[in-house]
Amino acid sequence: MFPAFGNRHEETASVDSIDAPDRYVSFKGIDCDGNSRRIIDRLYMHIDDPAKTNAFWERFRAKLSVAEDPLKRQADGLCLLCANIYYIADLFEEHDDEDGLAMLRQLEDECC
């Protein structure tokens, strides 16, 4: 054991006893799947409007349509959101969607 780092078992025990969300160890208390589904719904609210969509969002829509099928997908919904967080933020900003931006920030902080 390295004296500078203390007893790892003691550190783990104290972390497990905390009821707060735990992104870095277990994602305990964080509903990443639920959060990503809410953002996907919010995203569709924008890109379903022909005035707000473009070729990028149509391609993104195609990826989302297979995201839940492990045999067809390249990435699940959460992975797609995290990999495209800046594009989604731009879309939400462009359309003054403050609620969408807040949801996206939470997802990025807790799940990405």
URMO-V107826 format. One record per backbone hydrogen bond with DSSP energy under -0.5 kcal/mol. NH is the residue of the N-H (numbers start at 0). CO is the residue of the C=O. E is the energy in kcal/mol with one decimal. If there is no record, write none. Layout:
# URMO-V107826
nh:NH co:CO e:E
nh:NH co:CO e:E
This chain:
# URMO-V107826
nh:2 co:0 e:-0.6
nh:4 co:1 e:-1.5
nh:5 co:1 e:-0.8
nh:5 co:2 e:-0.7
nh:7 co:5 e:-0.7
nh:10 co:6 e:-1.7
nh:11 co:7 e:-2.3
nh:12 co:8 e:-2.2
nh:13 co:9 e:-1.9
nh:14 co:10 e:-1.9
nh:15 co:11 e:-2.4
nh:16 co:12 e:-1.1
nh:17 co:14 e:-1.2
nh:21 co:27 e:-2.1
nh:25 co:21 e:-1.0
nh:26 co:21 e:-3.2
nh:27 co:21 e:-0.7
nh:29 co:26 e:-1.9
nh:31 co:29 e:-1.2
nh:34 co:30 e:-2.9
nh:35 co:31 e:-2.5
nh:36 co:32 e:-2.3
nh:37 co:33 e:-2.2
nh:38 co:34 e:-1.9
nh:39 co:35 e:-2.5
nh:40 co:36 e:-2.5
nh:41 co:37 e:-2.1
nh:42 co:38 e:-2.9
nh:43 co:39 e:-2.6
nh:44 co:40 e:-1.6
nh:45 co:41 e:-0.9
nh:45 co:42 e:-0.9
nh:46 co:42 e:-2.7
nh:47 co:43 e:-2.2
nh:48 co:45 e:-1.4
nh:49 co:47 e:-0.7
nh:51 co:48 e:-2.4
nh:52 co:48 e:-0.9
nh:57 co:53 e:-2.1
nh:58 co:54 e:-2.1
nh:59 co:55 e:-2.4
nh:60 co:56 e:-2.4
nh:61 co:57 e:-1.7
nh:62 co:58 e:-1.9
nh:63 co:59 e:-2.5
nh:64 co:60 e:-2.0
nh:65 co:61 e:-0.7
nh:65 co:62 e:-0.8
nh:66 co:63 e:-0.9
nh:68 co:65 e:-1.6
nh:69 co:67 e:-0.8
nh:71 co:68 e:-1.3
nh:72 co:68 e:-2.7
nh:79 co:75 e:-2.5
nh:80 co:76 e:-2.4
nh:81 co:77 e:-2.7
nh:82 co:78 e:-2.5
nh:83 co:79 e:-1.0
nh:83 co:80 e:-0.6
nh:84 co:81 e:-0.9
nh:87 co:83 e:-2.2
nh:88 co:84 e:-2.5
nh:89 co:85 e:-2.2
nh:90 co:86 e:-2.2
nh:91 co:87 e:-2.7
nh:92 co:88 e:-2.9
nh:93 co:89 e:-2.9
nh:94 co:90 e:-1.5
nh:95 co:92 e:-1.8
nh:96 co:91 e:-3.1
nh:97 co:95 e:-1.3
nh:100 co:96 e:-2.1
nh:101 co:97 e:-2.3
nh:102 co:98 e:-2.4
nh:103 co:99 e:-2.4
nh:104 co:100 e:-2.5
nh:105 co:101 e:-2.0
nh:106 co:102 e:-2.3
nh:107 co:103 e:-2.7
nh:108 co:104 e:-2.6
nh:109 co:105 e:-2.6
nh:110 co:106 e:-3.0
nh:111 co:106 e:-1.2
